[in-house]
Amino acid sequence: MKIVQCGVEHLDAIRTIFNYAIEHTTALYEYKPRSPERMREWFDSKQAASLPLIGAVDDTGLLLGFASFGPFRPFPAYKYSVEHSIYVDEQYHGQGIGRLLLETIIVEAQSAHIHTLIGGIDSTNTASIALHKALGFRHCASIKQAGFKFERWLDLEFYQLILPTPKNPVDG
């Protein structure tokens, strides 16, 4: 397994992973599967903003999972904070792929002079919570009944990792 920068050639696999999560889990608080057009817009916006989109692939090039980050909130003072996402194909859960992707996202964030990585995790996603805690993330907030999916209220937990970057933060 190796880490690669995801390209257009990975979009169908990314969409499959997203859509499984939408249809079968509370990892995404969405109801409808993503269309190829929506995925292309999402990909193009990541590219335009120079945001990382990394993937874990096997020896044949099969995408096993992916990760990215983007702005936490759209206000200038949040420029050193990002919210990250990690998704692993359900067939490959429990094989260390999520950990490898999260470790890589942490390195990417430091390289981009990010100060705070934030993960929004459904409170029932114990595997993701355990992974984040194992890599030094700390619980920083809970939003009770933030979403409604599968005929029940969902609680959203936020975990953050404060990085030693940037060395010289500036206003504006």
Backbone torsions as a table, in degrees:
resi	resn	phi	psi	omega
1	MET	NA	142.1	177.1
2	LYS	-142.6	162.0	178.4
3	ILE	-97.4	134.7	178.8
4	VAL	-133.2	160.5	168.5
5	GLN	-78.4	126.3	-179.6
6	CYS	-73.7	141.4	176.9
7	GLY	-123.4	-174.1	179.9
8	VAL	-55.5	-33.4	-178.6
9	GLU	-64.4	-14.7	-180.0
10	HIS	-96.7	-5.6	-172.5
11	LEU	-60.5	-40.8	179.3
12	ASP	-62.7	-42.0	179.1
13	ALA	-67.9	-39.4	177.2
14	ILE	-62.7	-43.9	179.5
15	ARG	-61.9	-40.7	178.0
16	THR	-61.3	-43.7	179.2
17	ILE	-65.5	-46.9	177.1
18	PHE	-57.5	-49.6	-174.4
19	ASN	-65.5	-34.7	174.0
20	TYR	-60.9	-46.9	-179.3
21	ALA	-61.8	-39.8	179.1
22	ILE	-64.8	-45.9	-173.2
23	GLU	-79.2	-24.9	-170.8
24	HIS	-124.8	-7.4	-175.0
25	THR	-136.5	175.2	173.4
26	THR	-105.0	20.0	177.0
27	ALA	-67.6	-28.9	175.9
28	LEU	-124.6	129.6	178.3
29	TYR	-88.3	60.6	177.1
30	GLU	-126.2	158.4	-179.5
31	TYR	-107.4	-37.1	-171.7
32	LYS	-105.9	138.4	176.0
33	PRO	-57.6	151.7	179.9
34	ARG	-83.3	138.7	178.7
35	SER	-83.2	161.6	174.8
36	PRO	-58.2	-36.1	-179.5
37	GLU	-67.0	-42.7	178.1
38	ARG	-64.1	-38.6	178.8
39	MET	-64.8	-38.4	179.2
40	ARG	-66.2	-40.3	176.4
41	GLU	-62.3	-43.3	178.4
42	TRP	-60.3	-47.4	179.7
43	PHE	-62.2	-46.8	-179.2
44	ASP	-61.2	-37.7	179.0
45	SER	-67.5	-37.0	176.1
46	LYS	-63.0	-44.9	-179.7
47	GLN	-63.8	-45.9	-177.6
48	ALA	-61.7	-34.0	-179.1
49	ALA	-91.4	3.1	-178.2
50	SER	55.7	40.9	177.9
51	LEU	-92.7	143.9	-178.1
52	PRO	-69.2	143.7	170.6
53	LEU	-140.9	100.6	-174.5
54	ILE	-110.8	153.0	179.1
55	GLY	-133.2	152.8	170.9
56	ALA	-102.7	123.4	-179.0
57	VAL	-122.7	153.3	176.4
58	ASP	-87.0	-174.0	-176.3
59	ASP	-64.0	-20.6	179.1
60	THR	-92.6	-3.9	-178.2
61	GLY	93.5	3.8	179.4
62	LEU	-68.7	128.3	179.1
63	LEU	-75.7	121.7	-178.8
64	LEU	-97.7	-24.8	-179.6
65	GLY	-177.0	168.7	-179.3
66	PHE	-149.6	164.2	179.1
67	ALA	-149.7	155.7	178.3
68	SER	-159.2	174.3	167.2
69	PHE	-144.4	162.7	180.0
70	GLY	-153.5	178.9	-177.5
71	PRO	-55.6	139.7	176.8
72	PHE	-73.4	-48.6	175.6
73	ARG	-143.4	152.6	-172.8
74	PRO	-86.9	44.7	178.2
75	PHE	-123.8	144.3	-172.4
76	PRO	-54.9	-37.2	-176.5
77	ALA	-69.2	-11.6	177.0
78	TYR	-91.3	12.0	-172.7
79	LYS	-60.9	-18.4	179.4
80	TYR	-101.0	8.3	179.5
81	SER	-119.4	135.4	177.5
82	VAL	-133.6	155.3	172.6
83	GLU	-107.4	129.8	-177.9
84	HIS	-106.1	160.6	177.8
85	SER	-137.0	141.3	177.3
86	ILE	-136.5	129.9	178.2
87	TYR	-135.2	132.3	178.8
88	VAL	-119.8	135.3	176.8
89	ASP	-52.8	132.9	-174.1
90	GLU	-58.1	-24.1	178.8
91	GLN	-71.0	-16.4	-173.4
92	TYR	-117.9	16.4	176.4
93	HIS	-61.7	148.3	174.5
94	GLY	79.4	13.6	-178.6
95	GLN	-111.2	12.8	177.7
96	GLY	85.5	5.6	-178.1
97	ILE	-69.8	-43.8	178.8
98	GLY	-59.8	-41.5	179.3
99	ARG	-63.1	-45.8	178.8
100	LEU	-60.4	-42.2	179.1
101	LEU	-66.0	-43.3	179.8
102	LEU	-66.5	-41.1	176.2
103	GLU	-59.5	-40.1	179.9
104	THR	-68.7	-40.0	178.0
105	ILE	-63.1	-37.5	177.4
106	ILE	-61.4	-45.3	178.1
107	VAL	-63.1	-43.6	178.2
108	GLU	-59.4	-42.6	-179.5
109	ALA	-63.9	-42.8	178.1
110	GLN	-63.4	-40.8	178.4
111	SER	-63.5	-30.0	-180.0
112	ALA	-90.1	8.0	178.9
113	HIS	61.8	36.5	175.2
114	ILE	-81.4	145.9	179.5
115	HIS	-101.9	-36.4	-176.0
116	THR	-132.0	123.8	172.2
117	LEU	-98.4	131.7	-177.6
118	ILE	-125.1	131.5	175.5
119	GLY	-117.8	124.2	173.2
120	GLY	-94.0	116.8	-171.8
121	ILE	-128.0	131.9	174.7
122	ASP	-59.7	138.0	-173.9
123	SER	-62.2	-19.2	179.4
124	THR	-89.7	-3.7	-178.3
125	ASN	-85.9	73.7	-174.4
126	THR	-64.1	-31.5	179.4
127	ALA	-66.4	-44.4	179.8
128	SER	-67.2	-40.2	178.2
129	ILE	-62.1	-44.8	178.9
130	ALA	-62.4	-41.6	178.2
131	LEU	-60.9	-48.2	-179.1
132	HIS	-61.7	-44.1	178.1
133	LYS	-61.2	-40.2	-178.8
134	ALA	-63.5	-26.6	-179.3
135	LEU	-100.6	16.6	171.8
136	GLY	94.6	2.1	177.0
137	PHE	-72.2	147.4	179.3
138	ARG	-122.7	142.9	176.6
139	HIS	-63.8	131.6	-178.7
140	CYS	-126.8	-15.3	179.7
141	ALA	-166.4	154.1	173.9
142	SER	-132.2	136.7	173.1
143	ILE	-120.2	107.1	-178.1
144	LYS	-73.1	139.2	176.6
145	GLN	51.2	44.5	-179.6
146	ALA	-72.8	-27.8	-179.0
147	GLY	-137.7	166.2	177.1
148	PHE	-134.5	117.2	-178.0
149	LYS	-154.0	147.9	-178.3
150	PHE	56.2	37.4	175.3
151	GLU	62.9	30.9	176.5
152	ARG	-151.8	158.0	176.7
153	TRP	-77.4	143.6	-178.4
154	LEU	-118.1	135.3	177.1
155	ASP	-98.6	134.4	-178.7
156	LEU	-107.6	126.3	179.6
157	GLU	-108.1	140.7	176.0
158	PHE	-112.5	133.0	176.1
159	TYR	-121.6	140.5	-179.0
160	GLN	-132.6	151.9	173.3
161	LEU	-126.0	121.3	178.2
162	ILE	-93.6	124.9	-176.9
163	LEU	-100.0	159.7	-179.5
164	PRO	-79.9	9.2	-179.5
165	THR	-107.5	158.9	-9.6
166	PRO	-76.2	161.1	180.0
167	LYS	-70.1	-35.2	-177.8
168	ASN	-133.5	77.1	179.7
169	PRO	-64.9	149.8	-179.9
170	VAL	-134.3	151.7	172.7
171	ASP	-73.0	163.8	172.8
172	GLY	79.6	NA	NA
